Amino acid sequence: MKVFKNLLSSVRPHFEEGGKLEKLYPVYDGFATFLFVPGHSTHSGAHVRDGVDLKRTMITVVLALVPALLFGMWNVGYQHYLALGVESTLWENFLFGAIKVLPMVVVSYGVGLGIEFAFCVIKKHQINEGYLVTGMLIPLIMPVDIPLWMVGLSAAFAVVIGKEVFGGTGMNILNPALTARVFAFFAYPSYMSGDKVWINTSTEAGQGVVDGFSGATALGDLATKGETSLAPIDMFFGTIPGSIGETSTLAIIIGAIMLIYTGVGSWRIMLSGLLGGLAMGLLFNAFADYAISPEQIAFMSVPAWQHLIMGGFAFGIVFMATDPVSAAQTLKGKWIYGFLAGFFGIMIRVFNPAYPEGIMLAILFMNVMAPLIDHYVIEANIKKRKKRLQVKVA
């Protein structure tokens, strides 16, 4: 690493004031602080000063996403060869998945960071670190067969509309990755729904998709057939069709443990989100007999705990709802925010079978409500303190 540090030091004068490349200083600073702890600190205002900066925090989240990424790549290959009826090894599955998934990651980072760099040069400020996580999240919540240009366009929408129009990282009110998915879903619905988008069924010479094979997700089966043939154990381990990084609850739990252990992710939001989803599931179980359509009967009859391992619920609660920028900030607010995100996620899933993956919309709705939740929590605390003061005075 000393070699890289010396290299960065040798080219630094070219990017400083008066150098030939001074306008590109934000780009240089971004790479330098990505590789090494910044050599500067804040000089005004009240700040917590330690050896961990925002880039290190974001890298921790990226590392927590690695189990879901690796399993997702393997599962892409596994579902592909399963559809073709061809036996395959672990490495064949992983290699095929890597060939399909890594270009999506490269496009996501390439487009997103390119726009981030452009805004930094124009506005003359440091590179926002938030896209280190967003760039990984976007491909993980997409179907495997979505065209790369759609991934790039979604990433651009997330950066420009989801972040920069609000002032950049730390100012956005919506989770940028979910903003990208919402854009892709409503702009190109045929590429984001249906049985065929969740697995790659491209055939090789002499091979074809097995007769009767369905690439439907568990939620898709419930919405169209009123039942699913996918076993709960398969949903937990993730050997099912679905978005690249959302299928394996086990991989997501590993990531959640990493986030909680390092203090980067809020365990309050994660736990309250699960409790909210479980509470809504139990309510639907209790009133399943009052459903007004076969689809609603199917969704309401699903065991409450099983809702937590279906679709993108777990991924959304662990990696999306806990976004430190768009989530609630107060301790009590986090409990309320997380609970309602899980509660509304299952509610949308059941009441709208045509769009069963409700956790995305639920989290975005709670992103908008988070400042209001914090406001009332703070106001309640102020009122309590005033009452205590009045009692003491009396």
C-alpha positions in Angstrom: 0.0 0.0 0.0 3.0 2.3 0.5 3.6 2.2 -3.3 0.1 3.6 -3.9 0.4 6.2 -1.2 3.7 7.4 -2.7 2.1 7.5 -6.2 -0.9 9.5 -4.9 1.5 11.9 -3.1 3.6 12.4 -6.3 0.6 13.4 -8.5 -1.2 15.5 -5.8 0.4 18.8 -6.9 -1.1 18.5 -10.3 -4.6 18.5 -8.7 -4.1 21.2 -6.1 -4.7 24.9 -6.7 -2.5 26.1 -9.5 -2.0 22.6 -11.0 -2.9 21.6 -14.5 -5.7 19.4 -13.2 -7.0 21.5 -10.3 -10.6 21.3 -11.6 -10.4 17.5 -11.2 -9.3 17.7 -7.5 -12.6 16.2 -6.2 -11.9 13.1 -8.4 -8.4 12.8 -7.0 -9.6 13.3 -3.4 -12.3 10.7 -3.9 -9.8 8.0 -4.9 -7.2 9.0 -2.3 -9.7 9.0 0.6 -11.2 5.7 -0.7 -7.8 4.0 -0.3 -6.5 5.8 2.8 -7.9 7.5 5.8 -8.1 11.3 5.1 -5.2 13.4 6.3 -7.5 16.3 7.2 -10.2 16.9 9.8 -13.0 19.3 10.4 -12.1 22.7 11.7 -15.5 24.2 12.7 -18.7 23.2 14.4 -19.3 20.3 16.7 -18.2 16.9 15.3 -17.3 13.5 16.5 -13.7 12.9 15.5 -12.3 9.4 15.3 -10.5 7.1 12.8 -13.7 6.1 11.0 -15.0 8.3 8.2 -18.1 8.0 6.0 -16.2 6.0 3.3 -15.2 3.4 5.9 -18.8 3.1 7.1 -20.1 2.7 3.5 -17.4 0.0 2.8 -18.7 -1.9 5.8 -22.2 -2.0 4.3 -20.8 -3.1 0.9 -18.9 -6.0 2.7 -22.2 -6.9 4.5 -23.8 -7.2 1.0 -21.1 -9.6 -0.3 -22.8 -12.8 1.0 -26.0 -11.8 -0.8 -24.0 -10.9 -3.9 -22.0 -14.2 -4.0 -25.1 -16.3 -3.3 -27.0 -14.4 -5.9 -24.4 -15.1 -8.6 -24.5 -18.8 -7.7 -28.3 -18.9 -7.7 -28.5 -17.2 -11.1 -26.4 -20.1 -12.6 -28.3 -22.7 -10.6 -31.7 -21.4 -11.8 -30.4 -21.2 -15.4 -29.2 -24.8 -15.6 -32.3 -26.0 -13.7 -34.5 -24.4 -16.3 -32.5 -26.2 -19.0 -32.6 -29.5 -17.2 -28.8 -29.7 -17.2 -26.8 -30.9 -14.3 -24.2 -28.4 -13.2 -21.4 -28.0 -10.6 -21.1 -25.3 -8.0 -18.4 -23.6 -10.1 -20.4 -23.8 -13.3 -23.3 -22.1 -11.5 -21.1 -19.5 -10.0 -19.2 -18.7 -13.2 -22.4 -18.4 -15.2 -23.9 -16.1 -12.6 -20.8 -14.0 -12.4 -20.8 -13.4 -16.1 -24.4 -12.2 -15.9 -24.2 -10.2 -12.6 -20.8 -8.5 -12.7 -21.5 -6.5 -15.8 -24.6 -5.1 -14.0 -22.4 -4.1 -11.0 -19.9 -2.5 -13.4 -22.6 -0.5 -15.2 -24.2 0.6 -12.0 -20.9 1.9 -10.5 -19.7 3.3 -13.8 -22.7 5.4 -14.6 -23.5 6.4 -11.0 -19.9 7.3 -10.0 -19.4 9.0 -13.4 -22.4 11.3 -12.7 -21.2 11.8 -9.1 -17.7 12.9 -10.3 -19.3 15.3 -12.8 -21.4 16.9 -10.1 -18.4 17.2 -7.8 -16.3 18.9 -10.5 -19.1 21.3 -11.4 -20.0 22.1 -7.8 -16.4 22.0 -6.5 -17.0 19.8 -3.5 -15.8 16.4 -2.3 -17.2 13.2 -3.8 -20.3 11.9 -1.9 -19.6 8.5 -0.4 -23.2 7.3 -0.4 -23.0 5.8 -3.9 -20.5 3.1 -2.7 -23.6 1.3 -1.2 -26.2 2.4 -3.8 -24.0 1.2 -6.6 -24.1 -2.3 -5.2 -27.7 -2.3 -4.1 -29.1 -1.4 -7.5 -28.0 -4.6 -9.3 -28.9 -6.8 -6.3 -32.6 -5.7 -6.4 -33.0 -6.1 -10.2 -34.0 -9.2 -12.2 -31.1 -11.0 -13.8 -32.2 -10.5 -17.4 -32.8 -6.8 -17.3 -30.9 -5.0 -20.1 -27.7 -3.3 -19.0 -28.8 0.1 -20.5 -31.8 0.0 -18.1 -29.5 -0.6 -15.2 -27.5 2.4 -16.3 -30.6 4.6 -16.8 -32.0 3.5 -13.4 -28.6 4.4 -11.7 -28.6 7.8 -13.4 -32.2 8.4 -12.2 -31.2 7.4 -8.7 -28.2 9.8 -8.6 -29.8 12.8 -10.3 -33.4 12.7 -9.1 -32.9 10.6 -6.0 -30.0 12.6 -4.6 -28.5 15.5 -6.4 -31.8 17.5 -6.7 -32.0 17.4 -2.9 -28.3 18.5 -2.5 -26.4 15.2 -2.6 -25.6 12.6 0.0 -27.1 13.4 3.4 -29.8 15.6 2.0 -32.0 13.0 0.1 -35.3 12.1 1.5 -35.7 8.8 -0.4 -33.4 5.8 -0.5 -31.6 6.2 -3.9 -31.5 2.4 -4.7 -35.2 2.0 -4.1 -35.7 5.2 -6.2 -33.9 3.3 -9.1 -36.1 0.3 -8.7 -39.3 2.3 -8.7 -38.1 4.0 -11.8 -37.4 0.7 -13.6 -40.6 -0.9 -12.4 -42.9 1.8 -13.6 -40.9 2.8 -16.7 -40.3 -0.8 -17.9 -42.9 -3.0 -16.1 -42.5 -5.9 -18.6 -38.8 -6.2 -17.6 -39.6 -6.1 -13.9 -42.5 -8.6 -13.6 -43.7 -11.9 -14.8 -42.2 -15.4 -14.7 -39.5 -15.0 -17.3 -37.5 -12.1 -15.9 -36.3 -13.8 -12.7 -34.2 -16.5 -14.4 -32.0 -16.6 -17.5 -33.3 -19.2 -19.9 -31.1 -18.6 -22.9 -30.5 -21.9 -24.6 -27.4 -23.6 -25.8 -27.1 -25.9 -28.8 -29.4 -28.8 -28.4 -30.9 -27.6 -25.2 -34.2 -26.0 -24.3 -36.3 -25.1 -21.3 -37.8 -28.1 -19.5 -41.5 -28.5 -20.2 -43.6 -27.3 -17.4 -40.8 -25.3 -15.8 -41.9 -22.1 -14.1 -39.6 -19.2 -13.2 -42.3 -17.6 -11.0 -41.4 -16.4 -7.5 -43.3 -17.5 -4.5 -45.2 -14.2 -4.5 -45.9 -14.5 -8.2 -47.3 -18.0 -7.7 -49.6 -16.8 -4.9 -50.8 -13.9 -7.0 -51.6 -16.0 -10.1 -52.3 -19.5 -8.8 -53.4 -18.9 -5.2 -50.6 -21.2 -4.0 -46.9 -21.8 -4.3 -45.0 -25.1 -4.7 -41.8 -23.5 -3.3 -40.9 -24.9 0.1 -40.2 -22.5 3.1 -36.7 -24.1 3.5 -35.9 -23.1 -0.1 -37.1 -19.6 0.5 -34.9 -19.3 3.5 -31.7 -20.6 1.8 -32.6 -18.8 -1.4 -32.7 -21.5 -4.1 -35.7 -19.9 -5.8 -36.3 -17.4 -8.6 -36.1 -13.7 -7.6 -34.1 -10.6 -7.7 -30.3 -11.3 -7.6 -29.6 -10.4 -4.0 -33.0 -10.8 -2.4 -33.7 -14.6 -2.5 -31.4 -15.9 0.4 -32.7 -14.9 3.8 -29.6 -16.7 5.3 -27.2 -14.5 3.3 -29.2 -11.4 4.4 -29.0 -12.5 8.1 -25.2 -12.8 7.8 -25.1 -9.3 6.4 -27.4 -8.1 9.2 -25.1 -9.5 11.9 -22.2 -7.7 10.3 -24.1 -4.4 10.3 -25.3 -4.8 13.9 -21.9 -6.0 15.2 -20.1 -3.0 13.6 -22.8 -0.6 14.8 -23.4 0.6 11.2 -26.9 -0.8 10.9 -29.7 0.0 13.4 -30.9 -3.2 15.1 -33.9 -1.3 16.3 -35.1 -0.7 12.8 -34.4 -4.3 11.8 -36.2 -5.8 14.8 -39.1 -3.5 14.7 -39.5 -4.0 11.0 -39.7 -7.8 11.6 -42.2 -7.3 14.4 -44.3 -5.0 12.2 -44.4 -7.5 9.4 -45.2 -10.3 11.8 -48.0 -8.3 13.4 -49.6 -7.6 10.1 -49.2 -11.2 9.0 -50.9 -12.4 12.2 -53.8 -10.0 11.7 -54.3 -11.3 8.2 -54.2 -14.9 9.4 -56.9 -14.1 11.9 -59.2 -12.5 9.3 -58.4 -14.8 6.3 -62.0 -16.0 6.2 -63.2 -12.5 5.4 -61.0 -12.1 2.2 -62.9 -10.9 -0.8 -61.0 -12.6 -3.6 -59.1 -15.9 -4.1 -55.8 -14.0 -4.3 -56.4 -12.3 -1.0 -57.3 -15.6 0.6 -54.0 -17.1 -0.6 -51.9 -14.2 0.7 -53.8 -13.9 4.0 -53.5 -17.6 4.7 -49.8 -17.6 4.4 -48.3 -18.2 7.9 -47.2 -14.8 9.4 -43.6 -15.9 9.9 -43.4 -17.1 6.2 -44.1 -13.6 5.0 -40.7 -12.6 6.5 -38.7 -14.9 4.2 -40.7 -14.3 1.0 -39.8 -11.8 -1.7 -37.6 -8.8 -0.8 -38.9 -8.2 2.7 -35.8 -9.3 4.6 -33.5 -7.5 2.2 -35.5 -4.3 2.3 -35.7 -4.2 6.1 -31.9 -5.0 6.6 -30.3 -2.9 3.8 -32.9 -0.4 2.7 -34.9 0.6 5.8 -31.8 1.1 7.8 -30.4 3.8 5.4 -29.0 6.4 8.0 -30.0 9.3 5.7 -33.6 8.5 4.9 -34.5 6.6 8.1 -35.7 8.1 11.4 -32.9 9.5 13.6 -34.4 9.4 17.1 -34.3 6.1 19.1 -38.0 6.0 19.6 -38.6 7.2 16.1 -36.6 4.2 14.8 -38.9 1.8 16.5 -41.9 3.5 15.1 -40.4 3.8 11.6 -39.2 0.2 11.4 -42.5 -1.2 12.7 -44.6 0.7 10.2 -42.3 -0.2 7.3 -42.8 -3.9 8.0 -46.5 -3.4 8.8 -47.3 -1.6 5.6 -45.0 -3.8 3.5 -47.1 -6.9 4.3 -50.3 -4.8 4.0 -49.5 -3.7 0.5 -48.5 -7.2 -0.5 -51.8 -8.7 0.6 -54.2 -6.0 -0.5 -52.7 -5.6 -4.0 -51.9 -9.1 -5.3 -51.1 -7.6 -8.7 -48.1 -5.9 -7.0 -47.2 -8.4 -4.2 -43.7 -6.9 -3.4 -44.9 -4.1 -1.2 -41.9 -3.6 1.0 -40.3 -1.2 -1.6 -43.3 1.2 -1.6 -43.7 0.8 2.2 -40.1 1.9 2.8 -40.3 4.8 0.4 -43.5 5.9 2.1 -41.8 5.7 5.5 -38.8 7.6 4.2 -41.1 10.5 3.5 -42.7 10.1 7.0 -39.4 9.8 8.9 -38.9 13.5 9.5 -42.5 13.8 10.8 -42.0 10.9 13.1 -38.8 12.5 14.5 -40.5 15.8 14.9 -43.3 14.4 17.0 -40.9 12.3 19.1 -38.8 15.4 19.9 -41.9 17.5 20.6 -43.2 14.8 23.0 -39.8 14.8 24.8 -39.9 18.6 25.1 -43.4 18.5 26.6 -42.3 15.9 29.1 -39.3 18.0 30.2 -41.5 21.1 30.5 -43.9 19.2 32.8 -41.0 17.9 34.9 -39.7 21.5 35.2 -43.2 22.8 36.2 -43.5 20.2 38.9 -40.1 21.1 40.3 -40.9 24.8 40.3 -44.2 24.1 42.1 
